[in-house]
Amino acid sequence: MNAVRNLKVKLFADGADLSGMKEMAANPLIRGFTTNPTLMRKAGIVDYKAFALDVLKFVTDRPVSFEVFADDLGEMEAQAFEIASWGSNVNVKIPVTNTRRQFSGALIERISKAGVKVNVTAVMTPEQVERITERLDANTPAIISVFAGRIADTGRDPMPIMAQAVKIMKAKPRAELIWASPRELLNVFQADAVGCHIITATNDILKKLSLVDKDLDKYSLETVEMFYKDAQAAGYTIATREAA
């Protein structure tokens, strides 16, 4: 686990399952939490604020991001101030645009200047990163979440884009870059190598941290054993011809 402890990138847990979040909260390697309405819906959350306040009862010493869900920029602003009031460790997730492609820049600027710690989300391009960075208040902590995993899903290498984002954001030293939507544990080390401040990952990815530096010969044997045991447990048979 030395390789994990030597990482400079901060590990955040992404999810909306309370039991899973509590499990990650007990892990000192986890430095913060993110969630979103899609994850909350999948987890069966019906009361947004009640869920958030439950989370904030056991996550008191690390940042947690909760997202606005309005589509009107004025309503987003009202929701942002409400969400920010839930706790001093809350980051308010603001989508880079609404569904009508209206850039959230003016909103980001107003609430950042008012002291709201934003997490600008659903970002995919260096141009978006630059426009957001220009709007951030220099004295207020902020996060920009670039969805590197979704970029990779399009067949593009996210590494150059993330590296460019790191350079752009140096203009606002209190802003941090998140490598969002990772697809595999390797992305943690890629995020670290490129200089990302944070990577947020689901519990199934974070649980693979125990595999870091695992002996590959041993891992090979364990894989063979797994296939053999599962075939035996399933009772599979293959009729073979007797040797002539």
C-alpha positions in Angstrom: 0.0 0.0 0.0 3.0 2.3 0.0 2.3 3.2 -3.6 -1.2 4.4 -2.6 0.1 6.3 0.5 2.6 8.1 -1.7 0.0 9.5 -4.1 -0.3 13.2 -4.2 -3.8 13.1 -5.7 -6.6 13.1 -3.1 -9.1 10.3 -3.2 -12.8 11.2 -3.1 -15.6 8.6 -2.9 -18.4 9.1 -5.4 -21.8 7.6 -4.6 -25.2 7.9 -2.8 -25.5 4.7 -0.9 -25.4 5.7 2.8 -23.9 2.4 4.0 -21.2 2.6 1.3 -20.5 6.2 2.2 -20.2 5.3 5.9 -17.7 2.5 5.0 -15.6 5.0 3.0 -15.8 7.6 5.7 -14.1 5.1 8.0 -11.2 4.9 5.6 -8.5 7.5 6.3 -7.4 7.4 2.7 -10.7 8.9 1.6 -10.4 12.7 1.7 -13.8 13.8 0.5 -17.1 12.8 -1.1 -19.1 13.6 -4.2 -22.6 12.6 -5.4 -25.1 13.7 -8.0 -28.9 13.4 -8.7 -28.4 10.3 -11.0 -26.5 8.4 -8.3 -29.1 9.4 -5.7 -32.0 8.3 -7.9 -30.3 4.9 -8.4 -29.8 4.6 -4.7 -33.6 5.2 -4.1 -33.2 8.6 -2.4 -36.5 10.4 -2.4 -35.8 13.3 0.0 -32.7 15.2 -1.3 -32.2 17.5 1.7 -32.8 14.7 4.3 -30.2 12.5 2.5 -27.7 15.4 2.5 -28.1 16.1 6.2 -27.8 12.4 7.0 -24.4 12.4 5.1 -23.3 15.5 6.9 -23.9 13.8 10.3 -21.0 11.4 9.7 -18.9 13.4 7.3 -18.0 16.4 9.3 -14.2 16.8 8.6 -14.0 16.4 4.8 -15.7 18.1 1.8 -18.9 16.8 0.4 -20.4 17.9 -3.0 -24.1 18.2 -3.5 -25.6 19.3 -6.8 -28.3 21.8 -7.7 -31.0 20.3 -10.0 -32.8 23.3 -11.4 -32.4 24.2 -15.1 -33.2 27.9 -14.7 -30.0 29.8 -13.8 -31.9 32.0 -11.2 -33.3 28.9 -9.6 -29.9 27.3 -9.6 -28.6 30.3 -7.6 -31.3 30.0 -5.0 -30.6 26.3 -4.6 -26.9 26.9 -4.4 -27.2 29.2 -1.4 -29.6 26.8 0.3 -27.3 23.8 -0.3 -24.3 25.8 0.9 -26.1 26.6 4.2 -26.2 22.9 5.1 -22.6 22.8 6.2 -19.3 24.5 6.1 -17.7 21.5 4.4 -20.2 21.5 1.5 -19.3 22.2 -2.1 -22.2 23.1 -4.4 -22.1 21.4 -7.7 -23.1 23.7 -10.6 -23.3 22.2 -14.1 -21.2 24.1 -16.6 -24.3 24.8 -18.7 -28.0 24.2 -18.3 -29.9 22.0 -20.8 -30.4 25.0 -23.1 -26.6 25.3 -23.4 -26.5 28.6 -21.4 -23.1 28.9 -19.8 -23.3 29.1 -16.0 -20.4 31.6 -15.8 -22.2 34.6 -14.4 -23.9 32.4 -11.8 -20.5 30.8 -10.9 -19.0 34.3 -10.5 -21.7 35.7 -8.3 -21.9 32.8 -5.8 -18.1 32.3 -5.8 -17.6 35.9 -4.8 -20.3 35.4 -2.2 -18.1 32.7 -0.6 -19.9 29.6 -1.9 -17.5 26.8 -2.6 -18.5 25.6 -6.0 -17.8 22.3 -7.8 -18.4 23.1 -11.5 -19.4 19.8 -13.0 -20.0 18.0 -16.4 -16.9 19.8 -17.8 -15.2 18.1 -20.8 -13.1 20.7 -22.7 -10.1 22.9 -21.9 -12.1 25.8 -23.3 -14.8 25.2 -20.6 -12.1 25.0 -17.9 -10.7 28.3 -19.0 -14.0 30.1 -19.0 -14.9 28.7 -15.6 -11.5 29.6 -14.1 -11.9 33.2 -15.2 -15.1 33.4 -13.2 -13.9 31.9 -10.0 -13.2 34.2 -7.0 -9.5 34.1 -6.2 -10.1 33.9 -2.5 -12.8 31.2 -2.4 -11.9 27.5 -2.7 -13.5 25.8 -5.7 -13.4 22.6 -7.7 -13.7 22.0 -11.4 -14.8 18.4 -12.3 -13.5 17.3 -15.7 -15.2 14.1 -16.8 -12.1 12.3 -17.9 -13.8 8.9 -18.0 -16.5 10.1 -20.4 -13.8 11.8 -22.5 -12.1 8.4 -22.7 -15.5 6.8 -23.7 -15.4 8.8 -26.9 -12.0 7.2 -27.9 -10.0 10.3 -26.9 -7.0 10.2 -24.5 -8.0 12.4 -21.5 -4.4 12.8 -20.3 -3.5 15.8 -22.5 -6.8 17.5 -21.7 -6.3 17.0 -18.0 -2.7 18.3 -18.2 -3.9 21.4 -20.0 -6.6 21.9 -17.4 -4.0 21.8 -14.6 -2.0 24.5 -16.4 -5.1 26.7 -16.9 -6.2 26.4 -13.3 -2.9 27.7 -12.0 -4.3 31.1 -12.5 -6.6 30.4 -9.5 -4.4 28.6 -6.9 -7.4 28.0 -4.6 -9.2 26.0 -7.3 -8.7 22.2 -7.5 -9.1 19.9 -10.5 -11.1 16.7 -10.2 -10.6 13.7 -12.5 -14.2 12.6 -12.6 -15.9 9.4 -13.8 -12.9 7.1 -13.7 -13.3 3.7 -15.4 -10.5 1.7 -13.7 -8.0 1.9 -10.9 -5.2 2.8 -13.3 -6.9 6.2 -13.7 -5.9 7.0 -10.1 -2.3 6.8 -11.0 -2.9 8.7 -14.3 -4.6 11.5 -12.4 -1.7 11.6 -10.0 0.9 11.7 -12.8 -0.8 14.5 -14.6 -1.1 16.7 -11.5 -4.8 16.5 -10.8 -5.6 17.6 -7.3 -8.4 15.1 -6.8 -9.9 11.9 -8.3 -13.4 10.9 -7.3 -14.3 7.2 -7.8 -17.1 4.8 -7.0 -16.6 2.3 -4.2 -16.1 -0.6 -6.5 -13.0 1.1 -8.0 -11.7 2.3 -4.6 -11.9 -1.2 -3.2 -9.4 -2.3 -5.8 -6.8 -0.2 -4.0 -5.9 -3.4 -2.1 -4.7 -4.9 -5.4 -2.0 -2.2 -6.0 1.4 -3.9 -6.5 -0.1 -7.4 -6.1 2.2 -10.2 -7.4 0.9 -10.9 -10.9 2.0 -14.6 -10.8 -0.1 -15.0 -7.7 -3.0 -13.1 -9.3 -2.8 -15.4 -12.3 -3.1 -18.5 -10.2 -6.0 -17.0 -8.2 -7.8 -16.3 -11.5 -7.3 -19.9 -12.7 -8.6 -21.2 -9.4 -11.7 -18.9 -9.6 -12.5 -20.3 -13.1 -12.0 -23.9 -11.9 -14.1 -23.5 -8.8 -17.0 -21.7 -10.6 -17.1 -24.5 -13.3 -17.2 -27.1 -10.5 -19.9 -25.3 -8.6 -22.0 -24.9 -11.7 -21.7 -28.7 -12.4 -20.5 -28.1 -16.0 -19.5 -31.2 -18.0 -18.2 -31.7 -21.5 -18.8 -35.0 -23.2 -15.5 -36.1 -24.9 -14.8 -38.8 -27.3 -12.9 -41.8 -25.9 -9.4 -42.2 -27.2 -9.2 -44.7 -30.1 
